[in-house]
Amino acid sequence: MKITRISAYQVDLPLHEGSYKWSGGKSVDVFDSTIVEIETDSGETGYGEVCPLGPFYLPAYGPGVRTGLKELGPHLLGMNPLHMGPLNQRMDAALKGHAYVKSGIDMACWDLLGKVSGRSVCELLGGPFADDFVLYRAISQEEPDAMAAKVAGYRDEGYRRFQLKVGGDPDVDIQRIHRVANQLQTGDKLIADANTGWLMHEAARVVRAVRDVDVYIEQPCLSYEECLSIRRRTDHPFVMDESIHGMPELLRAAGENAMDVVNIKISKFGGLTKARLARDLCVSLGIAMTLEDSWGGDIVTAAIAALAHSTPTELLFTATDFNSYVTVSTAENAPQRQHGRMSASREPGLGIRPRLDVLGERVLEIG
């Protein structure tokens, strides 16, 4: 089997809630998603998706995906898409860095591998574990009472894990954490995610002020070293996210006991191949994980579900159902939330069927 053509589609993904807000006054109203299509000489076609969280979250942005694909794609024509090792090696040699650009290609190749083998990507990744897995709900940054009301509403929908967007004024964030904590019941979990928004002295104030609250602290400061400093002065469970760019940072953080939970985003690692490697390392070290991506729609959600459902239940802290946040569906048969939980497709590949009428015209064709 050989790759004969690589194409890209661009789709806008508006939000049901209108906007998504987090630290530093950052917000997004419409997400810029790129759907990657890989065609082969056997007639099989695979699909992937990359959707950065705007240009000011990670070193990634929507148009950059398509620009990178234009540079990278010609190097992959004629390669066997089922040979993930050589394919990823070629991508890394042809384009240094820019892991997010490579993620959609790698994801589409896993979709192809599943279709050709007649197995789901979840099964190929080692699962499934249990019948389903637990989701979290991200709570966009607002005033404390509004965020508490959102948590109460989503709790009624079945969610039991809530990622509270903080990282603003420490005094207001302390109120946010306390107000939301008052809404929770036994078995619920609360994560205060600052998304790098606090300075060290601000983070120190917050963790001291919420010492009596059962809350996880996620990525309080910009740098790894700053986060490690806060980790060492609090007894709250600690989550690392933005500082973990790949395997070297993950290994360092594990060696320095920098976290209890790590957030593994598929596109940040460069696709399912490398995200699985990171996942398996964490399993061997006993580090719990949130498995997700920067953002996305139905195809990204299917890939997250495959990775999460193939992860041992006791080490899967939580995962994300991004397709429930947005108003546009790009594929049929994508996994859907059920009372705050989800399961991966059992159909071959990612199990999705792209809605070609929604994807529209190709914005890039290589081959």
BALOBA-1460 file (C-alpha; in Angstrom, 3 decimals):
// residues 367
<rec num="1" residu="m" x="0.000" y="0.000" z="0.000"/>
<rec num="2" residu="k" x="1.271" y="3.483" z="-0.881"/>
<rec num="3" residu="i" x="0.139" y="7.040" z="-0.180"/>
<rec num="4" residu="t" x="-1.048" y="8.594" z="-3.427"/>
<rec num="5" residu="r" x="-2.596" y="11.842" z="-2.217"/>
<rec num="6" residu="i" x="-2.746" y="13.974" z="0.936"/>
<rec num="7" residu="s" x="-5.538" y="16.529" z="1.159"/>
<rec num="8" residu="a" x="-6.746" y="19.017" z="3.742"/>
<rec num="9" residu="y" x="-10.114" y="20.602" z="4.501"/>
<rec num="10" residu="q" x="-10.686" y="23.628" z="6.714"/>
<rec num="11" residu="v" x="-13.752" y="23.709" z="8.985"/>
<rec num="12" residu="d" x="-14.853" y="26.375" z="11.474"/>
<rec num="13" residu="l" x="-16.122" y="24.982" z="14.771"/>
<rec num="14" residu="p" x="-18.272" y="27.503" z="16.718"/>
<rec num="15" residu="l" x="-19.026" y="26.845" z="20.377"/>
<rec num="16" residu="h" x="-22.402" y="26.134" z="21.940"/>
<rec num="17" residu="e" x="-21.572" y="28.524" z="24.792"/>
<rec num="18" residu="g" x="-20.444" y="31.268" z="22.409"/>
<rec num="19" residu="s" x="-16.857" y="31.537" z="23.645"/>
<rec num="20" residu="y" x="-14.213" y="29.710" z="25.639"/>
<rec num="21" residu="k" x="-12.156" y="31.819" z="28.071"/>
<rec num="22" residu="w" x="-9.081" y="31.034" z="30.109"/>
<rec num="23" residu="s" x="-6.108" y="32.733" z="31.789"/>
<rec num="24" residu="g" x="-4.724" y="36.088" z="30.735"/>
<rec num="25" residu="g" x="-7.947" y="37.207" z="29.070"/>
<rec num="26" residu="k" x="-7.491" y="34.703" z="26.238"/>
<rec num="27" residu="s" x="-10.601" y="33.478" z="24.477"/>
<rec num="28" residu="v" x="-11.776" y="31.729" z="21.316"/>
<rec num="29" residu="d" x="-15.214" y="31.985" z="19.680"/>
<rec num="30" residu="v" x="-14.644" y="29.769" z="16.624"/>
<rec num="31" residu="f" x="-12.019" y="27.037" z="16.345"/>
<rec num="32" residu="d" x="-10.057" y="26.568" z="13.126"/>
<rec num="33" residu="s" x="-9.915" y="22.824" z="12.432"/>
<rec num="34" residu="t" x="-7.982" y="21.052" z="9.680"/>
<rec num="35" residu="i" x="-9.233" y="17.656" z="8.500"/>
<rec num="36" residu="v" x="-6.492" y="15.565" z="6.885"/>
<rec num="37" residu="e" x="-7.367" y="12.983" z="4.223"/>
<rec num="38" residu="i" x="-4.875" y="10.331" z="3.071"/>
<rec num="39" residu="e" x="-5.668" y="8.325" z="-0.060"/>
<rec num="40" residu="t" x="-3.868" y="5.160" z="-1.102"/>
<rec num="41" residu="d" x="-3.323" y="3.088" z="-4.210"/>
<rec num="42" residu="s" x="-5.510" y="0.348" z="-2.696"/>
<rec num="43" residu="g" x="-8.540" y="2.631" z="-2.608"/>
<rec num="44" residu="e" x="-8.609" y="2.968" z="1.197"/>
<rec num="45" residu="t" x="-8.817" y="6.449" z="2.715"/>
<rec num="46" residu="g" x="-7.920" y="7.551" z="6.242"/>
<rec num="47" residu="y" x="-8.826" y="10.704" z="8.152"/>
<rec num="48" residu="g" x="-7.240" y="12.747" z="10.917"/>
<rec num="49" residu="e" x="-7.830" y="16.158" z="12.483"/>
<rec num="50" residu="v" x="-5.768" y="18.943" z="14.044"/>
<rec num="51" residu="c" x="-7.384" y="21.874" z="15.856"/>
<rec num="52" residu="p" x="-5.111" y="24.204" z="17.857"/>
<rec num="53" residu="l" x="-6.551" y="26.249" z="20.713"/>
<rec num="54" residu="g" x="-5.901" y="29.543" z="18.924"/>
<rec num="55" residu="p" x="-2.418" y="30.954" z="18.226"/>
<rec num="56" residu="f" x="-1.724" y="31.998" z="21.834"/>
<rec num="57" residu="y" x="-2.007" y="28.768" z="23.811"/>
<rec num="58" residu="l" x="0.741" y="26.462" z="22.503"/>
<rec num="59" residu="p" x="3.255" y="26.999" z="19.669"/>
<rec num="60" residu="a" x="0.578" y="26.043" z="17.131"/>
<rec num="61" residu="y" x="-2.085" y="27.803" z="15.061"/>
<rec num="62" residu="g" x="-4.740" y="26.786" z="12.566"/>
<rec num="63" residu="p" x="-3.275" y="28.093" z="9.290"/>
<rec num="64" residu="g" x="0.103" y="26.724" z="10.393"/>
<rec num="65" residu="v" x="-1.262" y="23.183" z="10.140"/>
<rec num="66" residu="r" x="-2.034" y="23.640" z="6.468"/>
<rec num="67" residu="t" x="1.199" y="25.475" z="5.706"/>
<rec num="68" residu="g" x="3.134" y="22.671" z="7.384"/>
<rec num="69" residu="l" x="1.231" y="20.004" z="5.463"/>
<rec num="70" residu="k" x="2.128" y="21.734" z="2.211"/>
<rec num="71" residu="e" x="5.798" y="21.475" z="3.157"/>
<rec num="72" residu="l" x="5.641" y="17.969" z="4.598"/>
<rec num="73" residu="g" x="3.226" y="16.179" z="2.289"/>
<rec num="74" residu="p" x="5.459" y="15.714" z="-0.788"/>
<rec num="75" residu="h" x="8.005" y="13.813" z="1.312"/>
<rec num="76" residu="l" x="5.379" y="11.196" z="2.230"/>
<rec num="77" residu="l" x="3.975" y="10.322" z="-1.181"/>
<rec num="78" residu="g" x="4.740" y="6.720" z="-2.085"/>
<rec num="79" residu="m" x="5.302" y="5.669" z="1.541"/>
<rec num="80" residu="n" x="3.372" y="2.830" z="3.165"/>
<rec num="81" residu="p" x="0.952" y="4.525" z="5.608"/>
<rec num="82" residu="l" x="0.739" y="1.363" z="7.713"/>
<rec num="83" residu="h" x="4.440" y="1.506" z="8.587"/>
<rec num="84" residu="m" x="4.205" y="4.040" z="11.410"/>
<rec num="85" residu="g" x="7.869" y="3.890" z="12.383"/>
<rec num="86" residu="p" x="9.360" y="4.813" z="8.999"/>
<rec num="87" residu="l" x="6.553" y="7.310" z="8.390"/>
<rec num="88" residu="n" x="7.173" y="9.199" z="11.640"/>
<rec num="89" residu="q" x="10.917" y="9.074" z="11.065"/>
<rec num="90" residu="r" x="10.441" y="10.591" z="7.600"/>
<rec num="91" residu="m" x="8.178" y="13.330" z="8.992"/>
<rec num="92" residu="d" x="10.701" y="14.251" z="11.692"/>
<rec num="93" residu="a" x="13.527" y="14.350" z="9.146"/>
<rec num="94" residu="a" x="11.568" y="16.416" z="6.626"/>
<rec num="95" residu="l" x="10.179" y="18.951" z="9.113"/>
<rec num="96" residu="k" x="12.002" y="19.656" z="12.386"/>
<rec num="97" residu="g" x="9.625" y="20.244" z="15.266"/>
<rec num="98" residu="h" x="6.063" y="21.372" z="14.559"/>
<rec num="99" residu="a" x="4.658" y="18.190" z="16.084"/>
<rec num="100" residu="y" x="1.086" y="19.418" z="15.716"/>
<rec num="101" residu="v" x="1.421" y="19.532" z="11.908"/>
<rec num="102" residu="k" x="2.284" y="15.813" z="11.882"/>
<rec num="103" residu="s" x="-0.533" y="14.748" z="14.184"/>
<rec num="104" residu="g" x="-3.322" y="14.667" z="11.585"/>
<rec num="105" residu="i" x="-1.220" y="12.571" z="9.200"/>
<rec num="106" residu="d" x="-0.330" y="10.065" z="11.898"/>
<rec num="107" residu="m" x="-3.961" y="9.915" z="13.044"/>
<rec num="108" residu="a" x="-5.161" y="9.270" z="9.485"/>
<rec num="109" residu="c" x="-2.624" y="6.440" z="9.148"/>
<rec num="110" residu="w" x="-4.000" y="4.767" z="12.276"/>
<rec num="111" residu="d" x="-7.469" y="5.103" z="10.759"/>
<rec num="112" residu="l" x="-6.145" y="3.358" z="7.646"/>
<rec num="113" residu="l" x="-4.437" y="0.622" z="9.655"/>
<rec num="114" residu="g" x="-7.692" y="-0.151" z="11.420"/>
<rec num="115" residu="k" x="-9.679" y="-0.238" z="8.192"/>
<rec num="116" residu="v" x="-7.198" y="-2.514" z="6.447"/>
<rec num="117" residu="s" x="-6.888" y="-4.884" z="9.422"/>
<rec num="118" residu="g" x="-10.603" y="-4.845" z="10.241"/>
<rec num="119" residu="r" x="-9.884" y="-3.702" z="13.808"/>
<rec num="120" residu="s" x="-10.727" y="-0.573" z="15.744"/>
<rec num="121" residu="v" x="-7.947" y="1.871" z="16.622"/>
<rec num="122" residu="c" x="-8.882" y="1.329" z="20.261"/>
<rec num="123" residu="e" x="-8.132" y="-2.386" z="19.867"/>
<rec num="124" residu="l" x="-4.906" y="-1.674" z="18.001"/>
<rec num="125" residu="l" x="-3.805" y="0.589" z="20.867"/>
<rec num="126" residu="g" x="-4.367" y="-2.200" z="23.398"/>
<rec num="127" residu="g" x="-7.959" y="-1.878" z="24.575"/>
<rec num="128" residu="p" x="-10.669" y="-1.547" z="25.451"/>
<rec num="129" residu="f" x="-10.593" y="-1.496" z="29.244"/>
<rec num="130" residu="a" x="-14.011" y="-1.620" z="30.949"/>
<rec num="131" residu="d" x="-17.261" y="-0.642" z="29.223"/>
<rec num="132" residu="d" x="-16.530" y="3.070" z="28.971"/>
<rec num="133" residu="f" x="-14.422" y="5.807" z="30.548"/>
<rec num="134" residu="v" x="-14.912" y="9.027" z="32.504"/>
<rec num="135" residu="l" x="-14.979" y="12.522" z="30.969"/>
<rec num="136" residu="y" x="-14.304" y="15.937" z="32.423"/>
<rec num="137" residu="r" x="-16.034" y="19.204" z="31.625"/>
<rec num="138" residu="a" x="-13.991" y="22.371" z="31.158"/>
<rec num="139" residu="i" x="-15.623" y="25.385" z="32.788"/>
<rec num="140" residu="s" x="-14.812" y="28.581" z="30.889"/>
<rec num="141" residu="q" x="-13.549" y="31.480" z="33.017"/>
<rec num="142" residu="e" x="-16.337" y="33.708" z="34.337"/>
<rec num="143" residu="e" x="-17.379" y="35.254" z="37.624"/>
<rec num="144" residu="p" x="-17.378" y="32.777" z="40.555"/>
<rec num="145" residu="d" x="-21.155" y="32.392" z="40.841"/>
<rec num="146" residu="a" x="-21.574" y="31.880" z="37.091"/>
<rec num="147" residu="m" x="-18.918" y="29.157" z="37.084"/>
<rec num="148" residu="a" x="-20.541" y="27.472" z="40.074"/>
<rec num="149" residu="a" x="-23.865" y="27.482" z="38.237"/>
<rec num="150" residu="k" x="-22.233" y="25.930" z="35.164"/>
<rec num="151" residu="v" x="-20.752" y="23.156" z="37.289"/>
<rec num="152" residu="a" x="-24.143" y="22.443" z="38.857"/>
<rec num="153" residu="g" x="-25.717" y="22.247" z="35.394"/>
<rec num="154" residu="y" x="-23.091" y="19.940" z="33.964"/>
<rec num="155" residu="r" x="-23.245" y="17.805" z="37.069"/>
<rec num="156" residu="d" x="-26.939" y="17.285" z="36.346"/>
<rec num="157" residu="e" x="-25.888" y="16.039" z="32.874"/>
<rec num="158" residu="g" x="-23.738" y="13.339" z="34.454"/>
<rec num="159" residu="y" x="-20.266" y="14.865" z="34.614"/>
<rec num="160" residu="r" x="-18.295" y="14.208" z="37.790"/>
<rec num="161" residu="r" x="-14.967" y="15.844" z="36.925"/>
<rec num="162" residu="f" x="-14.654" y="19.566" z="36.375"/>
<rec num="163" residu="q" x="-11.681" y="21.513" z="35.054"/>
<rec num="164" residu="l" x="-12.131" y="25.042" z="36.360"/>
<rec num="165" residu="k" x="-10.405" y="27.731" z="34.283"/>
<rec num="166" residu="v" x="-8.579" y="29.974" z="36.729"/>
<rec num="167" residu="g" x="-5.229" y="31.766" z="36.307"/>
<rec num="168" residu="g" x="-6.657" y="35.282" z="36.668"/>
<rec num="169" residu="d" x="-6.820" y="37.573" z="39.682"/>
<rec num="170" residu="p" x="-5.757" y="35.316" z="42.585"/>
<rec num="171" residu="d" x="-8.414" y="36.761" z="44.919"/>
<rec num="172" residu="v" x="-11.152" y="36.013" z="42.385"/>
<rec num="173" residu="d" x="-9.679" y="32.575" z="41.633"/>
<rec num="174" residu="i" x="-9.775" y="31.700" z="45.321"/>
<rec num="175" residu="q" x="-13.477" y="32.587" z="45.303"/>
<rec num="176" residu="r" x="-14.020" y="30.536" z="42.138"/>
<rec num="177" residu="i" x="-12.486" y="27.444" z="43.695"/>
<rec num="178" residu="h" x="-14.422" y="27.771" z="46.947"/>
<rec num="179" residu="r" x="-17.775" y="28.503" z="45.256"/>
<rec num="180" residu="v" x="-17.461" y="25.572" z="42.881"/>
<rec num="181" residu="a" x="-16.250" y="23.222" z="45.620"/>
<rec num="182" residu="n" x="-19.487" y="23.933" z="47.484"/>
<rec num="183" residu="q" x="-21.414" y="22.452" z="44.518"/>
<rec num="184" residu="l" x="-19.607" y="19.114" z="44.561"/>
<rec num="185" residu="q" x="-20.678" y="15.809" z="46.010"/>
<rec num="186" residu="t" x="-18.863" y="12.677" z="47.088"/>
<rec num="187" residu="g" x="-17.014" y="11.157" z="44.143"/>
<rec num="188" residu="d" x="-16.682" y="14.427" z="42.203"/>
<rec num="189" residu="k" x="-13.232" y="15.767" z="41.325"/>
<rec num="190" residu="l" x="-12.262" y="19.409" z="40.874"/>
<rec num="191" residu="i" x="-9.246" y="20.619" z="38.919"/>
<rec num="192" residu="a" x="-8.152" y="24.266" z="39.156"/>
<rec num="193" residu="d" x="-6.386" y="24.788" z="35.838"/>
<rec num="194" residu="a" x="-4.446" y="28.051" z="35.686"/>
<rec num="195" residu="n" x="-3.106" y="27.400" z="32.171"/>
<rec num="196" residu="t" x="0.235" y="29.040" z="33.152"/>
<rec num="197" residu="g" x="-1.597" y="32.195" z="34.296"/>
<rec num="198" residu="w" x="-0.180" y="32.807" z="37.781"/>
<rec num="199" residu="l" x="3.174" y="34.146" z="38.846"/>
<rec num="200" residu="m" x="4.825" y="32.064" z="41.548"/>
<rec num="201" residu="h" x="3.850" y="34.385" z="44.401"/>
<rec num="202" residu="e" x="0.238" y="34.377" z="43.158"/>
<rec num="203" residu="a" x="0.131" y="30.587" z="42.854"/>
<rec num="204" residu="a" x="1.599" y="30.287" z="46.342"/>
<rec num="205" residu="r" x="-1.183" y="32.480" z="47.715"/>
<rec num="206" residu="v" x="-3.885" y="30.472" z="45.974"/>
<rec num="207" residu="v" x="-2.708" y="27.030" z="47.086"/>
<rec num="208" residu="r" x="-2.397" y="28.307" z="50.658"/>
<rec num="209" residu="a" x="-5.867" y="29.892" z="50.587"/>
<rec num="210" residu="v" x="-7.545" y="26.693" z="49.305"/>
<rec num="211" residu="r" x="-5.610" y="24.331" z="51.539"/>
<rec num="212" residu="d" x="-8.865" y="23.004" z="52.990"/>
<rec num="213" residu="v" x="-10.405" y="22.279" z="49.555"/>
<rec num="214" residu="d" x="-10.122" y="18.902" z="47.828"/>
<rec num="215" residu="v" x="-8.800" y="20.260" z="44.522"/>
<rec num="216" residu="y" x="-6.147" y="19.357" z="41.975"/>
<rec num="217" residu="i" x="-3.794" y="22.170" z="40.922"/>
<rec num="218" residu="e" x="-2.980" y="22.165" z="37.191"/>
<rec num="219" residu="q" x="-0.119" y="24.048" z="35.470"/>
<rec num="220" residu="p" x="-0.124" y="27.080" z="37.785"/>
<rec num="221" residu="c" x="2.824" y="28.903" z="36.173"/>
<rec num="222" residu="l" x="4.482" y="29.367" z="32.809"/>
<rec num="223" residu="s" x="7.726" y="27.433" z="33.240"/>
<rec num="224" residu="y" x="8.410" y="23.912" z="34.399"/>
<rec num="225" residu="e" x="10.696" y="25.197" z="37.145"/>
<rec num="226" residu="e" x="8.064" y="27.577" z="38.510"/>
<rec num="227" residu="c" x="5.475" y="24.793" z="38.558"/>
<rec num="228" residu="l" x="7.910" y="22.485" z="40.331"/>
<rec num="229" residu="s" x="8.443" y="25.154" z="42.974"/>
<rec num="230" residu="i" x="4.692" y="25.322" z="43.658"/>
<rec num="231" residu="r" x="4.442" y="21.538" z="43.587"/>
<rec num="232" residu="r" x="6.995" y="21.368" z="46.379"/>
<rec num="233" residu="r" x="5.140" y="23.810" z="48.617"/>
<rec num="234" residu="t" x="1.640" y="22.293" z="48.434"/>
<rec num="235" residu="d" x="0.112" y="18.961" z="49.347"/>
<rec num="236" residu="h" x="-2.615" y="19.260" z="46.697"/>
<rec num="237" residu="p" x="-2.526" y="16.667" z="43.908"/>
<rec num="238" residu="f" x="-0.634" y="18.252" z="41.012"/>
<rec num="239" residu="v" x="-1.205" y="18.144" z="37.246"/>
<rec num="240" residu="m" x="1.352" y="19.139" z="34.595"/>
<rec num="241" residu="d" x="0.230" y="20.100" z="31.089"/>
<rec num="242" residu="e" x="1.730" y="22.916" z="29.011"/>
<rec num="243" residu="s" x="5.284" y="22.275" z="30.281"/>
<rec num="244" residu="i" x="5.257" y="18.707" z="28.956"/>
<rec num="245" residu="h" x="6.066" y="19.128" z="25.261"/>
<rec num="246" residu="g" x="7.239" y="15.573" z="24.561"/>
<rec num="247" residu="m" x="9.108" y="12.583" z="25.905"/>
<rec num="248" residu="p" x="12.202" y="14.440" z="27.239"/>
<rec num="249" residu="e" x="10.058" y="16.708" z="29.445"/>
<rec num="250" residu="l" x="7.877" y="13.791" z="30.493"/>
<rec num="251" residu="l" x="10.922" y="11.774" z="31.565"/>
<rec num="252" residu="r" x="12.349" y="14.726" z="33.474"/>
<rec num="253" residu="a" x="9.056" y="15.391" z="35.252"/>
<rec num="254" residu="a" x="8.700" y="11.735" z="36.208"/>
<rec num="255" residu="g" x="12.258" y="11.647" z="37.546"/>
<rec num="256" residu="e" x="11.752" y="14.781" z="39.634"/>
<rec num="257" residu="n" x="8.320" y="13.739" z="40.945"/>
<rec num="258" residu="a" x="6.877" y="16.910" z="39.441"/>
<rec num="259" residu="m" x="3.289" y="15.693" z="39.133"/>
<rec num="260" residu="d" x="0.663" y="13.176" z="40.160"/>
<rec num="261" residu="v" x="-1.219" y="13.495" z="36.855"/>
<rec num="262" residu="v" x="-0.006" y="14.512" z="33.399"/>
<rec num="263" residu="n" x="-2.071" y="15.860" z="30.534"/>
<rec num="264" residu="i" x="-1.138" y="14.184" z="27.239"/>
<rec num="265" residu="k" x="-2.451" y="16.018" z="24.184"/>
<rec num="266" residu="i" x="-2.287" y="14.001" z="20.961"/>
<rec num="267" residu="s" x="-1.217" y="16.836" z="18.656"/>
<rec num="268" residu="k" x="1.337" y="18.200" z="21.123"/>
<rec num="269" residu="f" x="3.168" y="14.874" z="20.947"/>
<rec num="270" residu="g" x="2.781" y="14.608" z="17.165"/>
<rec num="271" residu="g" x="0.019" y="12.028" z="16.795"/>
<rec num="272" residu="l" x="-1.287" y="8.780" z="18.221"/>
<rec num="273" residu="t" x="1.995" y="6.916" z="17.703"/>
<rec num="274" residu="k" x="3.958" y="9.140" z="20.066"/>
<rec num="275" residu="a" x="1.021" y="9.792" z="22.400"/>
<rec num="276" residu="r" x="0.714" y="6.033" z="22.855"/>
<rec num="277" residu="l" x="4.425" y="5.848" z="23.689"/>
<rec num="278" residu="a" x="3.961" y="8.547" z="26.335"/>
<rec num="279" residu="r" x="0.829" y="6.811" z="27.630"/>
<rec num="280" residu="d" x="2.593" y="3.480" z="27.968"/>
<rec num="281" residu="l" x="5.524" y="5.080" z="29.792"/>
<rec num="282" residu="c" x="3.117" y="6.646" z="32.281"/>
<rec num="283" residu="v" x="1.381" y="3.298" z="32.764"/>
<rec num="284" residu="s" x="4.706" y="1.660" z="33.580"/>
<rec num="285" residu="l" x="5.556" y="4.447" z="36.057"/>
<rec num="286" residu="g" x="2.106" y="4.579" z="37.673"/>
<rec num="287" residu="i" x="1.395" y="8.181" z="36.636"/>
<rec num="288" residu="a" x="-2.277" y="8.970" z="36.038"/>
<rec num="289" residu="m" x="-3.230" y="10.765" z="32.827"/>
<rec num="290" residu="t" x="-5.712" y="13.117" z="31.267"/>
<rec num="291" residu="l" x="-5.868" y="12.098" z="27.601"/>
<rec num="292" residu="e" x="-7.093" y="14.676" z="25.111"/>
<rec num="293" residu="d" x="-5.943" y="17.148" z="22.454"/>
<rec num="294" residu="s" x="-5.730" y="20.933" z="22.154"/>
<rec num="295" residu="w" x="-9.254" y="21.011" z="20.677"/>
<rec num="296" residu="g" x="-11.222" y="19.444" z="17.841"/>
<rec num="297" residu="g" x="-14.462" y="17.979" z="16.602"/>
<rec num="298" residu="d" x="-15.706" y="14.491" z="15.814"/>
<rec num="299" residu="i" x="-12.482" y="13.038" z="14.406"/>
<rec num="300" residu="v" x="-10.252" y="14.267" z="17.231"/>
<rec num="301" residu="t" x="-12.863" y="13.043" z="19.715"/>
<rec num="302" residu="a" x="-12.785" y="9.583" z="18.100"/>
<rec num="303" residu="a" x="-8.991" y="9.487" z="18.412"/>
<rec num="304" residu="i" x="-9.110" y="10.617" z="22.053"/>
<rec num="305" residu="a" x="-11.712" y="7.943" z="22.781"/>
<rec num="306" residu="a" x="-9.536" y="5.241" z="21.200"/>
<rec num="307" residu="l" x="-6.499" y="6.255" z="23.253"/>
<rec num="308" residu="a" x="-8.420" y="6.737" z="26.495"/>
<rec num="309" residu="h" x="-10.454" y="3.537" z="26.274"/>
<rec num="310" residu="s" x="-7.272" y="1.528" z="25.654"/>
<rec num="311" residu="t" x="-5.687" y="2.915" z="28.834"/>
<rec num="312" residu="p" x="-5.932" y="1.017" z="32.155"/>
<rec num="313" residu="t" x="-8.919" y="2.438" z="33.988"/>
<rec num="314" residu="e" x="-7.073" y="3.079" z="37.227"/>
<rec num="315" residu="l" x="-4.515" y="5.294" z="35.451"/>
<rec num="316" residu="l" x="-6.962" y="7.199" z="33.258"/>
<rec num="317" residu="f" x="-7.697" y="10.289" z="35.329"/>
<rec num="318" residu="t" x="-10.081" y="11.593" z="32.695"/>
<rec num="319" residu="a" x="-10.541" y="12.456" z="29.005"/>
<rec num="320" residu="t" x="-12.456" y="14.933" z="26.838"/>
<rec num="321" residu="d" x="-15.472" y="14.918" z="24.529"/>
<rec num="322" residu="f" x="-14.665" y="17.979" z="22.420"/>
<rec num="323" residu="n" x="-17.412" y="17.285" z="19.885"/>
<rec num="324" residu="s" x="-20.036" y="18.100" z="22.515"/>
<rec num="325" residu="y" x="-18.644" y="21.640" z="22.911"/>
<rec num="326" residu="v" x="-19.039" y="22.658" z="19.263"/>
<rec num="327" residu="t" x="-22.051" y="23.241" z="17.015"/>
<rec num="328" residu="v" x="-20.731" y="21.619" z="13.821"/>
<rec num="329" residu="s" x="-20.482" y="17.858" z="13.277"/>
<rec num="330" residu="t" x="-17.806" y="16.864" z="10.755"/>
<rec num="331" residu="a" x="-18.298" y="13.094" z="10.824"/>
<rec num="332" residu="e" x="-20.988" y="10.497" z="11.340"/>
<rec num="333" residu="n" x="-20.711" y="7.741" z="13.932"/>
<rec num="334" residu="a" x="-18.316" y="9.652" z="16.204"/>
<rec num="335" residu="p" x="-18.350" y="8.700" z="19.902"/>
<rec num="336" residu="q" x="-20.877" y="10.662" z="21.955"/>
<rec num="337" residu="r" x="-21.029" y="11.399" z="25.667"/>
<rec num="338" residu="q" x="-23.478" y="9.482" z="27.799"/>
<rec num="339" residu="h" x="-24.003" y="10.864" z="31.313"/>
<rec num="340" residu="g" x="-20.450" y="12.172" z="31.573"/>
<rec num="341" residu="r" x="-18.881" y="9.051" z="30.109"/>
<rec num="342" residu="m" x="-17.879" y="7.807" z="26.661"/>
<rec num="343" residu="s" x="-16.732" y="4.683" z="24.849"/>
<rec num="344" residu="a" x="-14.561" y="4.258" z="21.765"/>
<rec num="345" residu="s" x="-15.891" y="2.953" z="18.482"/>
<rec num="346" residu="r" x="-15.647" y="-0.806" z="17.926"/>
<rec num="347" residu="e" x="-15.761" y="-0.365" z="14.144"/>
<rec num="348" residu="p" x="-12.616" y="-0.631" z="11.997"/>
<rec num="349" residu="g" x="-10.306" y="2.365" z="12.151"/>
<rec num="350" residu="l" x="-11.584" y="5.376" z="14.047"/>
<rec num="351" residu="g" x="-15.102" y="4.290" z="13.131"/>
<rec num="352" residu="i" x="-16.068" y="7.693" z="11.708"/>
<rec num="353" residu="r" x="-17.497" y="8.660" z="8.316"/>
<rec num="354" residu="p" x="-16.663" y="12.241" z="7.328"/>
<rec num="355" residu="r" x="-19.539" y="14.490" z="6.305"/>
<rec num="356" residu="l" x="-18.163" y="15.610" z="2.954"/>
<rec num="357" residu="d" x="-20.884" y="18.223" z="2.562"/>
<rec num="358" residu="v" x="-19.660" y="19.851" z="5.787"/>
<rec num="359" residu="l" x="-15.976" y="19.574" z="4.859"/>
<rec num="360" residu="g" x="-16.582" y="21.414" z="1.618"/>
<rec num="361" residu="e" x="-13.865" y="21.883" z="-0.992"/>
<rec num="362" residu="r" x="-10.306" y="20.792" z="-0.381"/>
<rec num="363" residu="v" x="-8.034" y="23.680" z="0.571"/>
<rec num="364" residu="l" x="-4.877" y="21.638" z="-0.116"/>
<rec num="365" residu="e" x="-4.042" y="18.717" z="-2.391"/>
<rec num="366" residu="i" x="-0.664" y="16.997" z="-2.623"/>
<rec num="367" residu="g" x="-0.221" y="14.206" z="-5.122"/>
